[in-house]
C-alpha cells in the first residue's frame, strides 16, 4: 500500500506484504495448523452425520463444548 502525497511533500510507502519465501518453521507451523483444522472439520462432520444431519442449537452447543474441552483432538 502506498500513501500518495501532494506535490512538494515526501512520499511514505507502507508495505504489508508477507515474504515471498516463508521460512521452514513458518511452513511447518502452517502445515500443522491446516492438518489440525482439517481433522477437526472431519470430526465435526462425522458427529453431525451420526446425529442425523440436523444442525440444532443443542447440537451446535455440544460441538462447541467438545472443541473447547479438547475431546476431539485425539486421533483415533
PyMOL Python script that loads the backbone (N, CA, C, O; Angstrom):
from pymol import cmd

cmd.read_pdbstr("""\
ATOM      1  N   UNK A   1       0.846  -1.155   0.000  1.00  0.00           N
ATOM      2  CA  UNK A   1       0.000   0.000   0.000  1.00  0.00           C
ATOM      3  C   UNK A   1       0.895   1.223   0.000  1.00  0.00           C
ATOM      4  O   UNK A   1       1.853   1.286   0.771  1.00  0.00           O
ATOM      5  N   UNK A   2       0.606   2.182  -0.840  1.00  0.00           N
ATOM      6  CA  UNK A   2       1.380   3.406  -0.926  1.00  0.00           C
ATOM      7  C   UNK A   2       0.472   4.579  -0.614  1.00  0.00           C
ATOM      8  O   UNK A   2      -0.668   4.645  -1.073  1.00  0.00           O
ATOM      9  N   UNK A   3       0.996   5.499   0.174  1.00  0.00           N
ATOM     10  CA  UNK A   3       0.239   6.694   0.504  1.00  0.00           C
ATOM     11  C   UNK A   3       0.689   7.801  -0.439  1.00  0.00           C
ATOM     12  O   UNK A   3       1.862   8.176  -0.454  1.00  0.00           O
ATOM     13  N   UNK A   4      -0.239   8.317  -1.217  1.00  0.00           N
ATOM     14  CA  UNK A   4       0.086   9.389  -2.157  1.00  0.00           C
ATOM     15  C   UNK A   4       0.188  10.708  -1.406  1.00  0.00           C
ATOM     16  O   UNK A   4      -0.450  10.903  -0.371  1.00  0.00           O
ATOM     17  N   UNK A   5       1.009  11.617  -1.949  1.00  0.00           N
ATOM     18  CA  UNK A   5       1.174  12.916  -1.297  1.00  0.00           C
ATOM     19  C   UNK A   5       1.079  14.034  -2.324  1.00  0.00           C
ATOM     20  O   UNK A   5       1.398  13.832  -3.496  1.00  0.00           O
ATOM     21  N   UNK A   6       0.644  15.208  -1.892  1.00  0.00           N
ATOM     22  CA  UNK A   6       0.598  16.348  -2.804  1.00  0.00           C
ATOM     23  C   UNK A   6       2.012  16.753  -3.216  1.00  0.00           C
ATOM     24  O   UNK A   6       2.988  16.338  -2.591  1.00  0.00           O
ATOM     25  N   UNK A   7       2.118  17.547  -4.248  1.00  0.00           N
ATOM     26  CA  UNK A   7       3.428  17.987  -4.750  1.00  0.00           C
ATOM     27  C   UNK A   7       4.191  18.723  -3.656  1.00  0.00           C
ATOM     28  O   UNK A   7       3.628  19.549  -2.938  1.00  0.00           O
ATOM     29  N   UNK A   8       5.472  18.415  -3.539  1.00  0.00           N
ATOM     30  CA  UNK A   8       6.321  19.086  -2.576  1.00  0.00           C
ATOM     31  C   UNK A   8       6.435  18.370  -1.238  1.00  0.00           C
ATOM     32  O   UNK A   8       7.208  18.799  -0.381  1.00  0.00           O
ATOM     33  N   UNK A   9       5.702  17.316  -1.042  1.00  0.00           N
ATOM     34  CA  UNK A   9       5.778  16.571   0.206  1.00  0.00           C
ATOM     35  C   UNK A   9       6.460  15.229  -0.019  1.00  0.00           C
ATOM     36  O   UNK A   9       6.487  14.701  -1.131  1.00  0.00           O
ATOM     37  N   UNK A  10       7.002  14.699   1.049  1.00  0.00           N
ATOM     38  CA  UNK A  10       7.693  13.419   0.967  1.00  0.00           C
ATOM     39  C   UNK A  10       6.675  12.286   0.824  1.00  0.00           C
ATOM     40  O   UNK A  10       5.610  12.325   1.441  1.00  0.00           O
ATOM     41  N   UNK A  11       7.002  11.277   0.011  1.00  0.00           N
ATOM     42  CA  UNK A  11       6.139  10.121  -0.185  1.00  0.00           C
ATOM     43  C   UNK A  11       6.514   9.057   0.845  1.00  0.00           C
ATOM     44  O   UNK A  11       7.691   8.740   1.023  1.00  0.00           O
ATOM     45  N   UNK A  12       5.511   8.514   1.516  1.00  0.00           N
ATOM     46  CA  UNK A  12       5.728   7.469   2.514  1.00  0.00           C
ATOM     47  C   UNK A  12       5.107   6.189   1.980  1.00  0.00           C
ATOM     48  O   UNK A  12       3.931   6.173   1.615  1.00  0.00           O
ATOM     49  N   UNK A  13       5.882   5.124   1.932  1.00  0.00           N
ATOM     50  CA  UNK A  13       5.377   3.838   1.455  1.00  0.00           C
ATOM     51  C   UNK A  13       5.299   2.876   2.626  1.00  0.00           C
ATOM     52  O   UNK A  13       6.251   2.724   3.392  1.00  0.00           O
ATOM     53  N   UNK A  14       4.159   2.235   2.750  1.00  0.00           N
ATOM     54  CA  UNK A  14       3.960   1.250   3.801  1.00  0.00           C
ATOM     55  C   UNK A  14       3.681  -0.081   3.123  1.00  0.00           C
ATOM     56  O   UNK A  14       2.774  -0.187   2.298  1.00  0.00           O
ATOM     57  N   UNK A  15       4.458  -1.089   3.470  1.00  0.00           N
ATOM     58  CA  UNK A  15       4.278  -2.399   2.866  1.00  0.00           C
ATOM     59  C   UNK A  15       3.727  -3.368   3.906  1.00  0.00           C
ATOM     60  O   UNK A  15       4.247  -3.473   5.017  1.00  0.00           O
ATOM     61  N   UNK A  16       2.658  -4.077   3.521  1.00  0.00           N
ATOM     62  CA  UNK A  16       2.092  -5.075   4.428  1.00  0.00           C
ATOM     63  C   UNK A  16       2.180  -6.474   3.816  1.00  0.00           C
ATOM     64  O   UNK A  16       1.493  -7.395   4.257  1.00  0.00           O
ATOM     65  N   UNK A  17       3.020  -6.625   2.809  1.00  0.00           N
ATOM     66  CA  UNK A  17       3.146  -7.911   2.121  1.00  0.00           C
ATOM     67  C   UNK A  17       3.961  -8.882   2.972  1.00  0.00           C
ATOM     68  O   UNK A  17       4.866  -8.477   3.701  1.00  0.00           O
ATOM     69  N   UNK A  18       3.633 -10.145   2.870  1.00  0.00           N
ATOM     70  CA  UNK A  18       4.402 -11.174   3.565  1.00  0.00           C
ATOM     71  C   UNK A  18       5.595 -11.551   2.697  1.00  0.00           C
ATOM     72  O   UNK A  18       5.571 -11.326   1.487  1.00  0.00           O
ATOM     73  N   UNK A  19       6.622 -12.114   3.287  1.00  0.00           N
ATOM     74  CA  UNK A  19       7.779 -12.502   2.491  1.00  0.00           C
ATOM     75  C   UNK A  19       7.412 -13.560   1.445  1.00  0.00           C
ATOM     76  O   UNK A  19       6.533 -14.392   1.670  1.00  0.00           O
ATOM     77  N   UNK A  20       8.092 -13.514   0.311  1.00  0.00           N
ATOM     78  CA  UNK A  20       7.788 -14.421  -0.796  1.00  0.00           C
ATOM     79  C   UNK A  20       8.058 -15.873  -0.420  1.00  0.00           C
ATOM     80  O   UNK A  20       7.279 -16.758  -0.774  1.00  0.00           O
ATOM     81  N   UNK A  21       9.139 -16.124   0.285  1.00  0.00           N
ATOM     82  CA  UNK A  21       9.501 -17.483   0.675  1.00  0.00           C
ATOM     83  C   UNK A  21       9.522 -17.586   2.203  1.00  0.00           C
ATOM     84  O   UNK A  21      10.514 -17.218   2.831  1.00  0.00           O
ATOM     85  N   UNK A  22       8.443 -18.079   2.801  1.00  0.00           N
ATOM     86  CA  UNK A  22       8.454 -18.219   4.260  1.00  0.00           C
ATOM     87  C   UNK A  22       9.491 -19.254   4.687  1.00  0.00           C
ATOM     88  O   UNK A  22       9.838 -20.162   3.932  1.00  0.00           O
ATOM     89  N   UNK A  23       9.964 -19.097   5.886  1.00  0.00           N
ATOM     90  CA  UNK A  23      10.983 -19.998   6.403  1.00  0.00           C
ATOM     91  C   UNK A  23      10.436 -21.389   6.710  1.00  0.00           C
ATOM     92  O   UNK A  23       9.234 -21.643   6.624  1.00  0.00           O
ATOM     93  N   UNK A  24      11.338 -22.258   7.063  1.00  0.00           N
ATOM     94  CA  UNK A  24      10.989 -23.646   7.339  1.00  0.00           C
ATOM     95  C   UNK A  24      10.023 -23.759   8.517  1.00  0.00           C
ATOM     96  O   UNK A  24       9.043 -24.500   8.444  1.00  0.00           O
ATOM     97  N   UNK A  25      10.288 -23.041   9.586  1.00  0.00           N
ATOM     98  CA  UNK A  25       9.417 -23.124  10.759  1.00  0.00           C
ATOM     99  C   UNK A  25       8.022 -22.594  10.449  1.00  0.00           C
ATOM    100  O   UNK A  25       7.033 -23.148  10.928  1.00  0.00           O
ATOM    101  N   UNK A  26       7.928 -21.536   9.659  1.00  0.00           N
ATOM    102  CA  UNK A  26       6.631 -20.979   9.294  1.00  0.00           C
ATOM    103  C   UNK A  26       5.837 -21.979   8.454  1.00  0.00           C
ATOM    104  O   UNK A  26       4.643 -22.172   8.685  1.00  0.00           O
ATOM    105  N   UNK A  27       6.487 -22.611   7.491  1.00  0.00           N
ATOM    106  CA  UNK A  27       5.803 -23.612   6.655  1.00  0.00           C
ATOM    107  C   UNK A  27       5.364 -24.803   7.486  1.00  0.00           C
ATOM    108  O   UNK A  27       4.266 -25.325   7.291  1.00  0.00           O
ATOM    109  N   UNK A  28       6.204 -25.238   8.406  1.00  0.00           N
ATOM    110  CA  UNK A  28       5.872 -26.356   9.280  1.00  0.00           C
ATOM    111  C   UNK A  28       4.678 -26.009  10.171  1.00  0.00           C
ATOM    112  O   UNK A  28       3.762 -26.815  10.330  1.00  0.00           O
ATOM    113  N   UNK A  29       4.691 -24.819  10.746  1.00  0.00           N
ATOM    114  CA  UNK A  29       3.589 -24.369  11.591  1.00  0.00           C
ATOM    115  C   UNK A  29       2.284 -24.318  10.796  1.00  0.00           C
ATOM    116  O   UNK A  29       1.257 -24.809  11.264  1.00  0.00           O
ATOM    117  N   UNK A  30       2.316 -23.730   9.601  1.00  0.00           N
ATOM    118  CA  UNK A  30       1.106 -23.631   8.788  1.00  0.00           C
ATOM    119  C   UNK A  30       0.586 -25.004   8.373  1.00  0.00           C
ATOM    120  O   UNK A  30      -0.624 -25.229   8.358  1.00  0.00           O
ATOM    121  N   UNK A  31       1.491 -25.921   8.035  1.00  0.00           N
ATOM    122  CA  UNK A  31       1.068 -27.275   7.661  1.00  0.00           C
ATOM    123  C   UNK A  31       0.428 -27.987   8.850  1.00  0.00           C
ATOM    124  O   UNK A  31      -0.587 -28.664   8.692  1.00  0.00           O
ATOM    125  N   UNK A  32       1.007 -27.840  10.028  1.00  0.00           N
ATOM    126  CA  UNK A  32       0.453 -28.457  11.225  1.00  0.00           C
ATOM    127  C   UNK A  32      -0.915 -27.865  11.555  1.00  0.00           C
ATOM    128  O   UNK A  32      -1.852 -28.595  11.880  1.00  0.00           O
ATOM    129  N   UNK A  33      -1.027 -26.547  11.469  1.00  0.00           N
ATOM    130  CA  UNK A  33      -2.288 -25.874  11.755  1.00  0.00           C
ATOM    131  C   UNK A  33      -3.379 -26.329  10.784  1.00  0.00           C
ATOM    132  O   UNK A  33      -4.498 -26.623  11.203  1.00  0.00           O
ATOM    133  N   UNK A  34      -3.060 -26.387   9.499  1.00  0.00           N
ATOM    134  CA  UNK A  34      -4.044 -26.809   8.498  1.00  0.00           C
ATOM    135  C   UNK A  34      -4.449 -28.270   8.696  1.00  0.00           C
ATOM    136  O   UNK A  34      -5.611 -28.624   8.503  1.00  0.00           O
ATOM    137  N   UNK A  35      -3.497 -29.111   9.078  1.00  0.00           N
ATOM    138  CA  UNK A  35      -3.806 -30.517   9.335  1.00  0.00           C
ATOM    139  C   UNK A  35      -4.772 -30.667  10.505  1.00  0.00           C
ATOM    140  O   UNK A  35      -5.733 -31.431  10.425  1.00  0.00           O
ATOM    141  N   UNK A  36      -4.520 -29.940  11.589  1.00  0.00           N
ATOM    142  CA  UNK A  36      -5.408 -29.993  12.759  1.00  0.00           C
ATOM    143  C   UNK A  36      -6.790 -29.439  12.422  1.00  0.00           C
ATOM    144  O   UNK A  36      -7.807 -29.944  12.897  1.00  0.00           O
ATOM    145  N   UNK A  37      -6.810 -28.396  11.597  1.00  0.00           N
ATOM    146  CA  UNK A  37      -8.085 -27.806  11.201  1.00  0.00           C
ATOM    147  C   UNK A  37      -8.909 -28.787  10.358  1.00  0.00           C
ATOM    148  O   UNK A  37     -10.117 -28.916  10.556  1.00  0.00           O
ATOM    149  N   UNK A  38      -8.252 -29.477   9.419  1.00  0.00           N
ATOM    150  CA  UNK A  38      -8.957 -30.478   8.604  1.00  0.00           C
ATOM    151  C   UNK A  38      -9.470 -31.627   9.466  1.00  0.00           C
ATOM    152  O   UNK A  38     -10.583 -32.112   9.263  1.00  0.00           O
ATOM    153  N   UNK A  39      -8.660 -32.059  10.423  1.00  0.00           N
ATOM    154  CA  UNK A  39      -9.068 -33.137  11.315  1.00  0.00           C
ATOM    155  C   UNK A  39     -10.287 -32.727  12.138  1.00  0.00           C
ATOM    156  O   UNK A  39     -11.225 -33.508  12.298  1.00  0.00           O
ATOM    157  N   UNK A  40     -10.270 -31.513  12.654  1.00  0.00           N
ATOM    158  CA  UNK A  40     -11.404 -31.021  13.435  1.00  0.00           C
ATOM    159  C   UNK A  40     -12.662 -30.944  12.579  1.00  0.00           C
ATOM    160  O   UNK A  40     -13.749 -31.295  13.038  1.00  0.00           O
ATOM    161  N   UNK A  41     -12.521 -30.490  11.345  1.00  0.00           N
ATOM    162  CA  UNK A  41     -13.686 -30.387  10.465  1.00  0.00           C
ATOM    163  C   UNK A  41     -14.256 -31.766  10.137  1.00  0.00           C
ATOM    164  O   UNK A  41     -15.473 -31.949  10.116  1.00  0.00           O
ATOM    165  N   UNK A  42     -13.375 -32.732   9.881  1.00  0.00           N
ATOM    166  CA  UNK A  42     -13.855 -34.094   9.618  1.00  0.00           C
ATOM    167  C   UNK A  42     -14.577 -34.671  10.836  1.00  0.00           C
ATOM    168  O   UNK A  42     -15.588 -35.359  10.697  1.00  0.00           O
ATOM    169  N   UNK A  43     -14.055 -34.388  12.021  1.00  0.00           N
ATOM    170  CA  UNK A  43     -14.679 -34.885  13.242  1.00  0.00           C
ATOM    171  C   UNK A  43     -16.060 -34.273  13.445  1.00  0.00           C
ATOM    172  O   UNK A  43     -17.003 -34.973  13.814  1.00  0.00           O
ATOM    173  N   UNK A  44     -16.180 -32.989  13.208  1.00  0.00           N
ATOM    174  CA  UNK A  44     -17.470 -32.315  13.349  1.00  0.00           C
ATOM    175  C   UNK A  44     -18.448 -32.851  12.311  1.00  0.00           C
ATOM    176  O   UNK A  44     -19.608 -33.112  12.628  1.00  0.00           O
ATOM    177  N   UNK A  45     -17.989 -33.014  11.079  1.00  0.00           N
ATOM    178  CA  UNK A  45     -18.865 -33.553  10.024  1.00  0.00           C
ATOM    179  C   UNK A  45     -19.379 -34.945  10.381  1.00  0.00           C
ATOM    180  O   UNK A  45     -20.556 -35.247  10.187  1.00  0.00           O
ATOM    181  N   UNK A  46     -18.498 -35.783  10.900  1.00  0.00           N
ATOM    182  CA  UNK A  46     -18.905 -37.143  11.282  1.00  0.00           C
ATOM    183  C   UNK A  46     -19.888 -37.105  12.443  1.00  0.00           C
ATOM    184  O   UNK A  46     -20.844 -37.880  12.466  1.00  0.00           O
ATOM    185  N   UNK A  47     -19.670 -36.223  13.399  1.00  0.00           N
ATOM    186  CA  UNK A  47     -20.570 -36.103  14.545  1.00  0.00           C
ATOM    187  C   UNK A  47     -21.964 -35.655  14.095  1.00  0.00           C
ATOM    188  O   UNK A  47     -22.972 -36.184  14.562  1.00  0.00           O
ATOM    189  N   UNK A  48     -22.014 -34.685  13.193  1.00  0.00           N
ATOM    190  CA  UNK A  48     -23.303 -34.212  12.671  1.00  0.00           C
ATOM    191  C   UNK A  48     -23.995 -35.331  11.909  1.00  0.00           C
ATOM    192  O   UNK A  48     -25.212 -35.485  12.010  1.00  0.00           O
ATOM    193  N   UNK A  49     -23.240 -36.115  11.149  1.00  0.00           N
ATOM    194  CA  UNK A  49     -23.827 -37.228  10.398  1.00  0.00           C
ATOM    195  C   UNK A  49     -24.422 -38.272  11.349  1.00  0.00           C
ATOM    196  O   UNK A  49     -25.507 -38.800  11.104  1.00  0.00           O
ATOM    197  N   UNK A  50     -23.703 -38.561  12.427  1.00  0.00           N
ATOM    198  CA  UNK A  50     -24.232 -39.535  13.400  1.00  0.00           C
ATOM    199  C   UNK A  50     -25.490 -39.039  14.083  1.00  0.00           C
ATOM    200  O   UNK A  50     -26.319 -39.837  14.522  1.00  0.00           O
ATOM    201  N   UNK A  51     -25.639 -37.717  14.177  1.00  0.00           N
ATOM    202  CA  UNK A  51     -26.805 -37.145  14.849  1.00  0.00           C
ATOM    203  C   UNK A  51     -27.955 -36.847  13.888  1.00  0.00           C
ATOM    204  O   UNK A  51     -28.939 -36.222  14.284  1.00  0.00           O
ATOM    205  N   UNK A  52     -27.848 -37.284  12.637  1.00  0.00           N
ATOM    206  CA  UNK A  52     -28.965 -37.170  11.706  1.00  0.00           C
ATOM    207  C   UNK A  52     -28.927 -35.961  10.790  1.00  0.00           C
ATOM    208  O   UNK A  52     -29.956 -35.605  10.216  1.00  0.00           O
ATOM    209  N   UNK A  53     -27.793 -35.324  10.633  1.00  0.00           N
ATOM    210  CA  UNK A  53     -27.610 -34.208   9.693  1.00  0.00           C
ATOM    211  C   UNK A  53     -28.490 -32.992  10.002  1.00  0.00           C
ATOM    212  O   UNK A  53     -28.708 -32.152   9.128  1.00  0.00           O
ATOM    213  N   UNK A  54     -28.993 -32.891  11.223  1.00  0.00           N
ATOM    214  CA  UNK A  54     -29.816 -31.732  11.583  1.00  0.00           C
ATOM    215  C   UNK A  54     -29.026 -30.864  12.546  1.00  0.00           C
ATOM    216  O   UNK A  54     -28.668 -31.302  13.639  1.00  0.00           O
ATOM    217  N   UNK A  55     -28.757 -29.635  12.138  1.00  0.00           N
ATOM    218  CA  UNK A  55     -27.988 -28.713  12.969  1.00  0.00           C
ATOM    219  C   UNK A  55     -28.956 -27.944  13.862  1.00  0.00           C
ATOM    220  O   UNK A  55     -29.622 -27.010  13.416  1.00  0.00           O
ATOM    221  N   UNK A  56     -29.023 -28.341  15.107  1.00  0.00           N
ATOM    222  CA  UNK A  56     -29.895 -27.677  16.062  1.00  0.00           C
ATOM    223  C   UNK A  56     -29.044 -26.851  17.025  1.00  0.00           C
ATOM    224  O   UNK A  56     -27.817 -26.952  17.020  1.00  0.00           O
ATOM    225  N   UNK A  57     -29.695 -26.042  17.842  1.00  0.00           N
ATOM    226  CA  UNK A  57     -28.968 -25.237  18.818  1.00  0.00           C
ATOM    227  C   UNK A  57     -28.216 -26.115  19.816  1.00  0.00           C
ATOM    228  O   UNK A  57     -27.072 -25.831  20.171  1.00  0.00           O
ATOM    229  N   UNK A  58     -28.868 -27.177  20.257  1.00  0.00           N
ATOM    230  CA  UNK A  58     -28.206 -28.045  21.236  1.00  0.00           C
ATOM    231  C   UNK A  58     -27.006 -28.764  20.616  1.00  0.00           C
ATOM    232  O   UNK A  58     -25.986 -28.953  21.279  1.00  0.00           O
ATOM    233  N   UNK A  59     -27.125 -29.163  19.352  1.00  0.00           N
ATOM    234  CA  UNK A  59     -26.005 -29.820  18.673  1.00  0.00           C
ATOM    235  C   UNK A  59     -24.845 -28.846  18.503  1.00  0.00           C
ATOM    236  O   UNK A  59     -23.687 -29.215  18.695  1.00  0.00           O
ATOM    237  N   UNK A  60     -25.156 -27.613  18.146  1.00  0.00           N
ATOM    238  CA  UNK A  60     -24.107 -26.604  18.000  1.00  0.00           C
ATOM    239  C   UNK A  60     -23.414 -26.349  19.340  1.00  0.00           C
ATOM    240  O   UNK A  60     -22.196 -26.177  19.381  1.00  0.00           O
ATOM    241  N   UNK A  61     -24.169 -26.324  20.422  1.00  0.00           N
ATOM    242  CA  UNK A  61     -23.602 -26.139  21.754  1.00  0.00           C
ATOM    243  C   UNK A  61     -22.706 -27.321  22.130  1.00  0.00           C
ATOM    244  O   UNK A  61     -21.619 -27.127  22.673  1.00  0.00           O
ATOM    245  N   UNK A  62     -23.156 -28.541  21.844  1.00  0.00           N
ATOM    246  CA  UNK A  62     -22.350 -29.729  22.141  1.00  0.00           C
ATOM    247  C   UNK A  62     -21.037 -29.717  21.370  1.00  0.00           C
ATOM    248  O   UNK A  62     -19.991 -30.069  21.914  1.00  0.00           O
ATOM    249  N   UNK A  63     -21.091 -29.315  20.113  1.00  0.00           N
ATOM    250  CA  UNK A  63     -19.874 -29.249  19.300  1.00  0.00           C
ATOM    251  C   UNK A  63     -18.908 -28.235  19.893  1.00  0.00           C
ATOM    252  O   UNK A  63     -17.714 -28.507  20.017  1.00  0.00           O
ATOM    253  N   UNK A  64     -19.421 -27.071  20.260  1.00  0.00           N
ATOM    254  CA  UNK A  64     -18.578 -26.046  20.871  1.00  0.00           C
ATOM    255  C   UNK A  64     -17.946 -26.517  22.162  1.00  0.00           C
ATOM    256  O   UNK A  64     -16.766 -26.262  22.407  1.00  0.00           O
ATOM    257  N   UNK A  65     -18.725 -27.208  23.001  1.00  0.00           N
ATOM    258  CA  UNK A  65     -18.187 -27.720  24.264  1.00  0.00           C
ATOM    259  C   UNK A  65     -17.112 -28.768  24.018  1.00  0.00           C
ATOM    260  O   UNK A  65     -16.085 -28.773  24.696  1.00  0.00           O
ATOM    261  N   UNK A  66     -17.337 -29.653  23.056  1.00  0.00           N
ATOM    262  CA  UNK A  66     -16.334 -30.685  22.754  1.00  0.00           C
ATOM    263  C   UNK A  66     -15.049 -30.057  22.209  1.00  0.00           C
ATOM    264  O   UNK A  66     -13.949 -30.494  22.546  1.00  0.00           O
ATOM    265  N   UNK A  67     -15.192 -29.044  21.377  1.00  0.00           N
ATOM    266  CA  UNK A  67     -13.997 -28.378  20.844  1.00  0.00           C
ATOM    267  C   UNK A  67     -13.210 -27.691  21.948  1.00  0.00           C
ATOM    268  O   UNK A  67     -11.982 -27.771  21.983  1.00  0.00           O
ATOM    269  N   UNK A  68     -13.913 -27.015  22.848  1.00  0.00           N
ATOM    270  CA  UNK A  68     -13.223 -26.308  23.922  1.00  0.00           C
ATOM    271  C   UNK A  68     -12.588 -27.263  24.923  1.00  0.00           C
ATOM    272  O   UNK A  68     -11.519 -26.976  25.463  1.00  0.00           O
ATOM    273  N   UNK A  69     -13.236 -28.391  25.174  1.00  0.00           N
ATOM    274  CA  UNK A  69     -12.694 -29.373  26.112  1.00  0.00           C
ATOM    275  C   UNK A  69     -11.551 -30.180  25.516  1.00  0.00           C
ATOM    276  O   UNK A  69     -10.794 -30.814  26.251  1.00  0.00           O
ATOM    277  N   UNK A  70     -11.416 -30.165  24.201  1.00  0.00           N
ATOM    278  CA  UNK A  70     -10.363 -30.920  23.544  1.00  0.00           C
ATOM    279  C   UNK A  70     -10.670 -32.384  23.390  1.00  0.00           C
ATOM    280  O   UNK A  70      -9.758 -33.194  23.225  1.00  0.00           O
ATOM    281  N   UNK A  71     -11.942 -32.742  23.440  1.00  0.00           N
ATOM    282  CA  UNK A  71     -12.317 -34.148  23.338  1.00  0.00           C
ATOM    283  C   UNK A  71     -12.105 -34.696  21.933  1.00  0.00           C
ATOM    284  O   UNK A  71     -12.018 -35.912  21.767  1.00  0.00           O
ATOM    285  N   UNK A  72     -12.019 -33.848  20.924  1.00  0.00           N
ATOM    286  CA  UNK A  72     -11.853 -34.304  19.559  1.00  0.00           C
ATOM    287  C   UNK A  72     -10.402 -34.230  19.088  1.00  0.00           C
ATOM    288  O   UNK A  72     -10.120 -34.534  17.929  1.00  0.00           O
ATOM    289  N   UNK A  73      -9.513 -33.849  19.928  1.00  0.00           N
ATOM    290  CA  UNK A  73      -8.154 -33.617  19.470  1.00  0.00           C
ATOM    291  C   UNK A  73      -7.310 -34.896  19.459  1.00  0.00           C
ATOM    292  O   UNK A  73      -6.212 -34.891  18.901  1.00  0.00           O
ATOM    293  N   UNK A  74      -7.781 -35.968  20.047  1.00  0.00           N
ATOM    294  CA  UNK A  74      -7.028 -37.225  19.970  1.00  0.00           C
ATOM    295  C   UNK A  74      -7.384 -37.950  18.682  1.00  0.00           C
ATOM    296  O   UNK A  74      -8.559 -38.073  18.336  1.00  0.00           O
ATOM    297  N   UNK A  75      -6.385 -38.422  17.986  1.00  0.00           N
ATOM    298  CA  UNK A  75      -6.631 -39.142  16.732  1.00  0.00           C
ATOM    299  C   UNK A  75      -6.915 -40.598  17.040  1.00  0.00           C
ATOM    300  O   UNK A  75      -6.169 -41.249  17.772  1.00  0.00           O
ATOM    301  N   UNK A  76      -8.001 -41.104  16.475  1.00  0.00           N
ATOM    302  CA  UNK A  76      -8.368 -42.496  16.729  1.00  0.00           C
ATOM    303  C   UNK A  76      -8.171 -43.308  15.506  1.00  0.00           C
ATOM    304  O   UNK A  76      -8.426 -44.512  15.517  1.00  0.00           O
TER     305      UNK A  76
END
""", "prot")
cmd.dss("prot")
cmd.show_as("cartoon", "prot")
cmd.util.cbc("prot")
cmd.orient("prot")
